[in-house]
């Protein structure tokens, strides 16, 4: 198989920064992201990667962060965070395969549900998540303190 999915070791978490910056249009500096990811890996956070095994360096071409928690309304849950496939690899079913792998991983961790947030104007993601079996349950609110 050309593409493989695996959990990125905590010590290698900064390898996701270039893809995070593509996803967010470079809104945060490397230094700030390194600081935040150092905290995140100690707070029930993991990250999975999509690797291109045909690339000489087994190039990281996709990522998905995962938060694990127990919620009163659904039990143990995985919250998907920053799901991204590099533009050059979109449209070939890789996102669908990765999403399925992530759900199987969550099940192996004892999760009952998978949840996520997506931006209101990100219509392509809405279609993608609907097709992956997600349902809209509410709104996500945000307040800067």
Order of alpha helices (4+ residues) and beta strands (2+ residues): beta-alpha-alpha-beta-beta-beta-alpha-beta-alpha
